[in-house]
Amino acid sequence: MNMVELIEKKRDDHALSRSEIQYFVGRYTAGEIPDYQASALLMAIFFRGMDRAETVHLTMAMAESGDMLDLSDITDYAIDKHSSGGVGDKTTLIVLPLVASFGVPIAKMSGRGLGFGGGTLDKLEAITGYAVNLSEEEFRRIARETGIVLSGQSKSLAPADGKLYVLRDVTGTVASLPLIASSIMSKKLAAGTNGIVLDVKTGCGAFMKTLAEARALATAMVQIGFDAGRDMVALLSDMNQPLGVAVGNALEVAEAVETLRGQGPADIHSHCVEVAAHMLRLAGRGERWTNLGETRADVERALRSGAAYEFFHRMIAAHGGDVRQIEDLNRLPQARLRHDLLARESGNIAAIYADTVGWATLALGAGRATKEQAIDHAVGIQVYKSVGDSVDIGDCLMTIHANDEKQLEAALELLARSVELSAEPVDPLPLFYGVIEAEDT
Ligand code: URA
């Protein structure tokens, strides 16, 4: 076997075998295949695609390129969720303690944000002292003692994906469905999970702009997980407008806490209830939480009773975070400047472009354009209106939290194009567009 043969085979639209894919992933990770040959193969995959079996082989080869976590000392069924990322998406912060409050242990590794999509770790680091880099022993100890742990991803999980992602980024091969699906799923499979709820977003603020693209990605990931012996479900959710009110790290932590106390904005509340109900359904393995409607009601109760908040509080304490910032949200990082953006005319909100709000948040310093960039946890935007709302002239549409006048100006320039009004009534956007179960694929 050699790389030239593999490249030519894929170039000529033939399927690669399991051993050929293992050869490529294994040798490339070990530094035995040069970047120019790996790039050529990635480009051939980009144009020719991969069938279901090839995509599963690629995912498994990447997952097995490093440690495969075994969480059986923590739980006999590890449940996880993955969001394809979006503006104002603080779902993980809410849903994990919510599910843990049902006695389902949560041991999750999460990522950082790049571009305008904020990462869960960046949000958690808005809390003083919260340790995201844990040793494997600490990770397991917190999970066992607290019932919930949420840390950064260990570098020893799926190292092949890390290496290939860097190469894809500079060779124009990121936007390939089998490469994206295998990249995401390799990390999930290596993280020791038995069941995974995928929250695949679609819309202008999402990776997948159209519903058809989101459905295709979700289907590919559900198939990979199913073929690898995992329980899978994917929810297709809206990302045309920001999720919730808050966009920006500390603002999102505050909104997550409010939602965990049963006082969050209606959209993020309902979104999280749905994701949590599906996680519990999988974790119940046909014995508990089989009725989605009843489970939703149970989840609502866990929010109202404070049980979910209690688990969040415990998690922050176990990670060394300052719980006083959770008990009193005014103690979270606060920006120096606040600017209200007012409606210049009356009408109905026809669009609040999530991507534009995301770029404006980035301009304030809340995110990073490159991996190394430091971020400002205090800054961000509160978006008070949703598509379908009516507004009067002078109504406050958004509050911008900034620490620098120039950054505020840059954000305002972007935000001037973020809202569209219509004289006609506008229907609200749905939260979800559909559910993909493994048996449907
Ligand atoms: N996220 C990933 O982890 N991998 C991709 O290829 C794209 C998004």
Residues whose N, C-alpha, C, O or C-beta is under 5 A from the ligand:
A	BS01	URA	V174 L179 I180 S183 I184
